[in-house]
Amino acid sequence: MSRLPTSLPTLLLLLALLCGGWLRAQEAAPVPQGQVGMDIVDLYDEAVAHLQTVCDDYRRIKAIQLARQRDIPYDEALENVSSVMPVLREIDKSLLRKAIRDPKDIQVHKAEVEEVKKEIEMMIDLVAKLLKEIETIKAELTQDESARDLKLEEIVQKPDFDPKAVAPPPKSVERVDANADLAEVAKEDEAHPAKDLTPIMHRLLDIKDLTKETEDGEPPVDLFKSTDDTGVLTAITDPKVNKTYGRKIRAGGTPAEWMFVDTWYTIGPFDNANRRNLHRKFPPETVVDLDATYVGKGDKEIHWQWVQAHAPMVTPADPAEYAIYYAYTEVWCERPMDLWVAVGSDDKANVWLNGMPIWISGDQLKGWQVNEGFRKVTFLAGRNTVLYRVENGWLNIGFSLGIRVAP
């Protein structure tokens, strides 16, 4: 884990060389006779090695987290976490090292350097996301970020150390417990298809009581709350229900009772032969990188593809049997809102809103229903991220996310 902080500066330095100073770097560094651009090739190879190190360490960290969450051996957890290392474009090393003898070759070299630059920018963005996620995981695993760097002997030697004193609970413990509570309540429950997750989500988001002013005199957050009458949710199956499609919720928008999210980026298929990877964490589940390419089912390269639906059910691009897919979108809200969402999938699915689990369906194979489950959830003001994981057993695959926008 100690190698991680040095990787991002290394990639940043490499990008600086490629974006602006690569020609000057070539002039300053000795290179073999008849070759140019060796610095770019060597630095690119070094960047790839750093990225691989970060991705490998990140996978191990995620495995530790998964082992604790499921109470399983580390080796078993590691088997269930896929590497987030993307498939990188093969750069033309011979071209970059070839001597330029004809002025027309300059443009070809420049175009290849631009491609290398794009790859490096993708690497930097991925590493930054991984490091941000690692900070969150470390807080969960250590449960006390402020004390994680202190050694035991240093704590004992502190003049005010009292082994009998009861230490106050670390702040991160409450968040970890709330995450576990949310995941439990988010699970599919046939006896209670409609569940209100907002009390737990308010704890995670540190949203205080909105019915009165806070103790420090600040005005409460302007949060729009949808109805608590779950009976109105059944109208979603009525063909005549007033519905619309989109990703923005604001005053003055199209009047409707339900808005179905219609635009997504989807990626797949990831292999799930014999459903053996039903609970495996594939790369998009740990970091969403819309520029990344991965190895999917049948060793084929897969990447994110834009999909737009004209009906409540969305079908991912390149559907295949016995496979796992991910779908990503963003919902924009004019202000914070507690709203009901309707989820449905063919087959098993998990849904995360702003990284928090809001729906975990059972493991059974099933058909799509628009009213499979209802969850009341908290949307933040501005951009809200939604990640959908969908399994396809055989025949059809589809999923839906409806948001009740009526009061």
C-alpha positions as CSV (number, residue, x, y, z in Angstrom):
1,M,0.0,0.0,0.0
2,S,3.0,2.3,0.6
3,R,3.7,2.4,-3.2
4,L,0.4,4.0,-4.0
5,P,1.1,7.7,-3.2
6,T,4.1,7.8,-5.5
7,S,2.3,6.5,-8.5
8,L,0.1,9.5,-9.2
9,P,3.0,12.0,-9.2
10,T,4.9,9.8,-11.5
11,L,2.0,9.7,-14.0
12,L,1.6,13.5,-13.7
13,L,5.2,14.0,-14.4
14,L,5.0,11.8,-17.4
15,L,1.9,13.6,-18.7
16,A,3.8,16.9,-18.4
17,L,6.6,15.5,-20.5
18,L,4.3,14.2,-23.2
19,C,2.0,17.3,-23.3
20,G,4.6,20.0,-23.4
21,G,8.2,19.1,-22.8
22,W,8.8,15.9,-24.7
23,L,10.9,17.4,-27.5
24,R,13.1,19.3,-25.0
25,A,13.5,16.1,-22.9
26,Q,14.7,14.3,-26.1
27,E,17.3,17.1,-26.7
28,A,18.6,17.0,-23.2
29,A,18.8,13.2,-22.9
30,P,21.4,11.1,-24.8
31,V,19.7,8.6,-27.2
32,P,21.2,6.0,-29.6
33,Q,22.3,7.2,-33.1
34,G,19.4,7.3,-35.5
35,Q,16.6,7.1,-32.9
36,V,14.3,9.7,-31.5
37,G,11.5,9.6,-29.0
38,M,13.0,6.8,-26.8
39,D,12.2,8.8,-23.7
40,I,8.5,8.7,-24.6
41,V,8.5,4.9,-25.0
42,D,10.4,4.3,-21.8
43,L,8.3,6.6,-19.8
44,Y,5.1,5.1,-21.2
45,D,6.2,1.6,-20.2
46,E,7.1,2.9,-16.7
47,A,3.6,4.5,-16.5
48,V,1.9,1.2,-17.4
49,A,4.0,-0.6,-14.8
50,H,2.9,2.0,-12.1
51,L,-0.7,1.6,-13.2
52,Q,-0.5,-2.2,-12.9
53,T,1.0,-1.8,-9.4
54,V,-1.8,0.5,-8.3
55,C,-4.5,-1.8,-9.8
56,D,-3.0,-4.9,-8.2
57,D,-2.7,-3.2,-4.8
58,Y,-6.3,-1.9,-5.1
59,R,-7.6,-5.4,-5.9
60,R,-5.9,-6.7,-2.7
61,I,-7.4,-3.9,-0.7
62,K,-10.9,-4.6,-2.0
63,A,-10.4,-8.3,-1.2
64,I,-9.6,-7.4,2.4
65,Q,-12.7,-5.3,2.5
66,L,-14.8,-8.1,1.0
67,A,-13.4,-10.7,3.3
68,R,-14.4,-8.6,6.3
69,Q,-17.9,-7.9,4.9
70,R,-18.7,-11.5,4.1
71,D,-16.6,-13.1,6.9
72,I,-14.7,-15.3,4.3
73,P,-11.0,-16.2,3.9
74,Y,-8.9,-13.6,2.1
75,D,-7.9,-16.0,-0.7
76,E,-11.6,-16.6,-1.5
77,A,-12.4,-12.9,-1.4
78,L,-9.5,-12.2,-3.8
79,E,-10.9,-14.8,-6.3
80,N,-14.2,-12.8,-6.2
81,V,-12.6,-9.4,-7.0
82,S,-11.6,-8.8,-10.6
83,S,-8.7,-6.6,-11.5
84,V,-9.5,-3.0,-12.6
85,M,-6.6,-2.9,-15.0
86,P,-8.0,-1.8,-18.3
87,V,-6.9,-3.1,-21.7
88,L,-4.5,-0.5,-23.0
89,R,-3.9,0.5,-26.6
90,E,-0.7,-0.9,-28.1
91,I,1.5,2.1,-28.9
92,D,3.6,2.1,-32.1
93,K,7.1,1.9,-30.4
94,S,8.9,1.4,-33.7
95,L,7.3,4.6,-35.1
96,L,8.2,6.6,-32.0
97,R,11.8,5.5,-32.1
98,K,12.2,5.8,-35.9
99,A,14.5,8.6,-37.1
100,I,12.6,11.4,-38.8
101,R,14.2,12.0,-42.2
102,D,11.2,13.3,-44.2
103,P,9.2,16.4,-43.0
104,K,6.0,14.7,-43.8
105,D,6.8,12.0,-41.1
106,I,6.6,14.7,-38.4
107,Q,2.8,14.7,-38.6
108,V,2.6,10.9,-38.2
109,H,4.9,11.1,-35.2
110,K,2.8,13.9,-33.7
111,A,-0.4,11.9,-34.2
112,E,1.1,8.9,-32.3
113,V,2.3,11.1,-29.5
114,E,-1.3,12.5,-29.2
115,E,-2.6,8.9,-28.8
116,V,0.0,8.2,-26.1
117,K,-1.1,11.4,-24.4
118,K,-4.8,10.2,-24.4
119,E,-3.7,6.9,-22.8
120,I,-1.7,8.6,-20.1
121,E,-4.7,11.0,-19.3
122,M,-6.9,7.9,-18.9
123,M,-4.3,6.3,-16.6
124,I,-4.1,9.5,-14.4
125,D,-7.9,9.7,-14.2
126,L,-8.2,6.0,-13.2
127,V,-5.4,6.2,-10.6
128,A,-7.0,9.4,-9.1
129,K,-10.3,7.5,-8.7
130,L,-8.6,4.5,-7.2
131,L,-6.8,6.6,-4.6
132,K,-10.0,8.4,-3.7
133,E,-11.7,5.1,-3.2
134,I,-8.8,3.7,-1.2
135,E,-9.1,6.6,1.3
136,T,-12.7,5.6,1.9
137,I,-11.8,1.9,2.3
138,K,-9.0,2.7,4.7
139,A,-11.3,4.7,6.9
140,E,-13.6,1.7,7.0
141,L,-10.9,-0.9,7.7
142,T,-9.1,1.1,10.3
143,Q,-12.2,2.8,11.7
144,D,-10.1,5.6,13.0
145,E,-8.3,7.6,10.4
146,S,-6.6,9.9,12.9
147,A,-4.8,7.1,14.7
148,R,-3.9,4.9,11.8
149,D,-0.2,6.1,11.6
150,L,0.5,5.8,15.4
151,K,2.4,2.7,16.5
152,L,1.4,0.9,19.7
153,E,4.5,1.8,21.6
154,E,4.0,5.5,20.7
155,I,0.5,5.4,22.1
156,V,1.6,3.8,25.3
157,Q,4.4,6.3,25.8
158,K,2.0,9.3,25.6
159,P,2.0,11.1,29.0
160,D,-1.8,11.1,29.1
161,F,-2.2,7.4,28.2
162,D,-4.6,5.5,30.5
163,P,-5.2,1.9,29.6
164,K,-8.4,1.8,31.7
165,A,-9.9,4.8,30.0
166,V,-12.7,4.1,27.6
167,A,-11.9,5.6,24.2
168,P,-14.7,7.4,22.4
169,P,-16.0,5.6,19.4
170,P,-14.3,6.7,16.2
171,K,-16.4,8.8,13.9
172,S,-16.1,6.4,11.0
173,V,-17.7,3.5,12.9
174,E,-21.1,5.1,12.7
175,R,-20.8,5.5,8.9
176,V,-19.6,1.8,8.5
177,D,-22.5,0.6,10.6
178,A,-25.0,2.8,8.6
179,N,-23.6,1.3,5.3
180,A,-24.2,-2.2,6.6
181,D,-27.7,-1.3,7.8
182,L,-28.5,0.2,4.4
183,A,-27.3,-2.8,2.5
184,E,-29.5,-5.0,4.7
185,V,-32.6,-2.9,4.3
186,A,-32.0,-2.6,0.5
187,K,-32.4,-6.4,0.0
188,E,-35.4,-7.6,-1.8
189,D,-38.3,-8.6,0.5
190,E,-41.4,-10.0,-1.0
191,A,-43.4,-9.3,2.1
192,H,-42.4,-5.6,2.0
193,P,-41.8,-4.5,-1.6
194,A,-41.8,-0.8,-0.6
195,K,-39.2,0.3,1.9
196,D,-38.1,3.8,3.1
197,L,-34.3,4.0,3.1
198,T,-34.1,7.7,3.7
199,P,-33.5,7.6,7.6
200,I,-30.4,5.6,7.0
201,M,-29.3,7.6,4.0
202,H,-29.7,10.8,6.0
203,R,-27.3,9.4,8.6
204,L,-24.8,8.6,5.9
205,L,-25.2,12.0,4.2
206,D,-25.2,13.9,7.6
207,I,-28.6,15.4,6.8
208,K,-30.2,16.7,10.1
209,D,-33.8,16.9,11.1
210,L,-35.4,19.0,8.4
211,T,-38.6,19.9,10.3
212,K,-36.9,22.5,12.5
213,E,-33.9,24.7,12.5
214,T,-30.6,23.3,13.6
215,E,-29.1,24.0,17.0
216,D,-26.6,26.5,15.6
217,G,-29.4,28.6,14.1
218,E,-28.8,27.7,10.5
219,P,-31.9,27.2,8.4
220,P,-32.8,23.6,7.5
221,V,-31.9,22.1,4.2
222,D,-34.6,22.7,1.6
223,L,-35.5,19.0,1.0
224,F,-38.5,18.0,-1.1
225,K,-40.2,15.0,0.4
226,S,-42.5,12.7,-1.6
227,T,-45.5,11.1,-0.2
228,D,-45.4,8.4,2.5
229,D,-48.5,6.7,1.1
230,T,-47.2,3.6,-0.5
231,G,-50.6,2.9,-2.0
232,V,-50.0,5.4,-4.8
233,L,-47.1,3.4,-6.0
234,T,-49.3,0.6,-7.5
235,A,-50.5,3.1,-10.2
236,I,-47.1,2.5,-12.0
237,T,-48.5,-0.6,-13.7
238,D,-51.5,1.4,-15.1
239,P,-51.0,1.9,-18.9
240,K,-52.6,5.3,-18.5
241,V,-50.3,6.5,-15.8
242,N,-48.7,9.9,-16.7
243,K,-45.1,9.1,-17.3
244,T,-42.1,10.8,-19.0
245,Y,-38.5,9.9,-19.8
246,G,-35.4,11.8,-18.8
247,R,-32.7,12.4,-16.2
248,K,-33.4,15.8,-14.8
249,I,-35.8,16.7,-12.0
250,R,-36.7,20.4,-11.7
251,A,-39.6,22.8,-11.2
252,G,-41.2,23.7,-14.5
253,G,-40.3,20.3,-16.1
254,T,-42.8,18.1,-17.9
255,P,-45.7,17.3,-15.5
256,A,-45.7,13.6,-14.8
257,E,-46.2,11.0,-12.0
258,W,-43.2,8.8,-13.0
259,M,-40.0,9.6,-14.8
260,F,-38.1,6.6,-16.3
261,V,-34.4,7.1,-16.7
262,D,-33.8,6.5,-20.4
263,T,-30.1,7.2,-21.2
264,W,-27.3,5.0,-19.9
265,Y,-23.8,3.8,-20.6
266,T,-23.7,0.0,-20.5
267,I,-20.8,-2.5,-20.5
268,G,-20.7,-6.2,-20.9
269,P,-20.9,-9.1,-21.3
270,F,-18.7,-10.3,-18.4
271,D,-18.6,-14.1,-18.2
272,N,-21.1,-15.8,-15.8
273,A,-21.2,-19.4,-17.2
274,N,-23.1,-21.7,-14.9
275,R,-23.8,-18.5,-12.8
276,R,-20.4,-19.1,-11.2
277,N,-19.6,-15.3,-11.1
278,L,-23.0,-14.3,-9.7
279,H,-21.4,-12.5,-6.7
280,R,-18.0,-11.6,-8.3
281,K,-17.1,-7.9,-8.3
282,F,-16.1,-7.0,-11.9
283,P,-14.2,-3.7,-12.5
284,P,-17.1,-1.3,-13.0
285,E,-18.4,-2.3,-9.5
286,T,-15.3,-0.8,-7.9
287,V,-14.5,2.1,-10.2
288,V,-16.5,3.5,-13.1
289,D,-14.1,4.6,-15.9
290,L,-16.1,5.3,-19.0
291,D,-12.9,5.4,-21.1
292,A,-11.7,1.9,-20.0
293,T,-11.7,-1.3,-22.0
294,Y,-11.8,-4.7,-20.3
295,V,-11.6,-8.3,-21.3
296,G,-15.1,-9.8,-21.2
297,K,-16.9,-13.0,-22.1
298,G,-15.0,-15.1,-24.6
299,D,-11.9,-13.1,-24.1
300,K,-13.4,-10.3,-26.2
301,E,-12.6,-6.6,-25.4
302,I,-15.6,-4.7,-24.1
303,H,-16.1,-1.0,-23.5
304,W,-18.9,1.3,-22.3
305,Q,-21.6,2.0,-24.9
306,W,-24.3,4.6,-24.9
307,V,-27.8,3.3,-24.9
308,Q,-31.1,5.2,-25.0
309,A,-34.5,3.5,-24.4
310,H,-37.9,4.6,-25.5
311,A,-39.8,2.5,-23.0
312,P,-39.4,1.8,-19.3
313,M,-37.3,-1.3,-19.8
314,V,-33.7,-0.8,-21.0
315,T,-31.7,-3.5,-22.8
316,P,-27.9,-3.3,-22.5
317,A,-25.7,-3.2,-25.6
318,D,-24.5,-6.6,-26.9
319,P,-26.9,-8.8,-24.9
320,A,-25.7,-12.4,-24.3
321,E,-26.8,-15.3,-22.2
322,Y,-25.2,-16.2,-18.8
323,A,-23.4,-12.9,-18.5
324,I,-23.1,-9.8,-16.2
325,Y,-23.7,-6.3,-17.3
326,Y,-23.3,-2.8,-15.8
327,A,-25.2,0.3,-16.6
328,Y,-24.2,3.8,-15.4
329,T,-26.1,7.1,-15.6
330,E,-26.4,10.4,-13.8
331,V,-29.6,12.0,-12.5
332,W,-29.7,15.8,-11.9
333,C,-31.9,17.3,-9.3
334,E,-32.7,21.0,-8.7
335,R,-32.5,20.5,-4.9
336,P,-32.2,17.7,-2.4
337,M,-35.2,15.3,-2.6
338,D,-36.6,12.2,-0.9
339,L,-38.3,10.3,-3.7
340,W,-39.6,6.9,-4.4
341,V,-37.9,4.8,-7.1
342,A,-39.2,1.7,-8.8
343,V,-36.7,-1.0,-9.9
344,G,-37.1,-4.1,-12.0
345,S,-34.7,-6.5,-13.7
346,D,-34.3,-9.6,-15.7
347,D,-32.5,-11.3,-14.0
348,K,-30.7,-10.5,-10.7
349,A,-29.7,-6.9,-10.1
350,N,-28.0,-4.6,-7.6
351,V,-28.4,-0.8,-7.7
352,W,-26.2,1.9,-6.1
353,L,-27.2,5.6,-5.8
354,N,-24.2,7.9,-5.1
355,G,-22.2,4.7,-4.1
356,M,-24.9,3.6,-1.6
357,P,-26.8,0.3,-2.1
358,I,-30.5,0.9,-2.6
359,W,-31.6,-2.4,-4.2
360,I,-30.3,-5.9,-3.9
361,S,-32.5,-8.5,-5.6
362,G,-32.6,-12.2,-4.8
363,D,-30.5,-14.7,-6.7
364,Q,-33.4,-16.4,-8.5
365,L,-33.8,-16.2,-12.3
366,K,-36.9,-14.1,-13.2
367,G,-38.6,-11.9,-15.7
368,W,-38.7,-8.1,-15.7
369,Q,-41.4,-6.3,-13.9
370,V,-41.7,-2.6,-13.7
371,N,-42.9,-2.8,-10.1
372,E,-40.5,-5.5,-8.7
373,G,-39.5,-3.3,-5.8
374,F,-39.9,0.3,-4.5
375,R,-37.4,2.2,-2.4
376,K,-37.6,5.7,-1.0
377,V,-34.2,7.3,-1.4
378,T,-32.4,10.6,-1.0
379,F,-31.2,12.4,-4.1
380,L,-28.7,15.2,-3.6
381,A,-28.9,18.7,-5.2
382,G,-27.1,18.6,-8.6
383,R,-25.5,15.4,-10.0
384,N,-26.4,11.9,-8.6
385,T,-24.6,8.8,-9.9
386,V,-26.5,5.6,-10.5
387,L,-24.8,2.2,-11.1
388,Y,-26.9,-0.8,-12.1
389,R,-25.5,-4.4,-12.1
390,V,-27.7,-6.8,-14.1
391,E,-27.3,-10.5,-14.7
392,N,-28.7,-12.4,-17.7
393,G,-29.4,-16.1,-17.3
394,W,-30.9,-17.1,-20.5
395,L,-33.2,-15.5,-23.2
396,N,-33.9,-11.8,-22.4
397,I,-32.2,-9.2,-20.3
398,G,-33.5,-5.8,-19.2
399,F,-33.7,-3.4,-16.3
400,S,-35.6,-0.2,-15.4
401,L,-35.4,2.7,-13.0
402,G,-38.5,4.8,-12.4
403,I,-38.6,7.9,-10.2
404,R,-41.8,9.1,-8.8
405,V,-41.7,12.8,-9.4
406,A,-45.2,13.6,-8.3
407,P,-45.7,15.0,-4.7
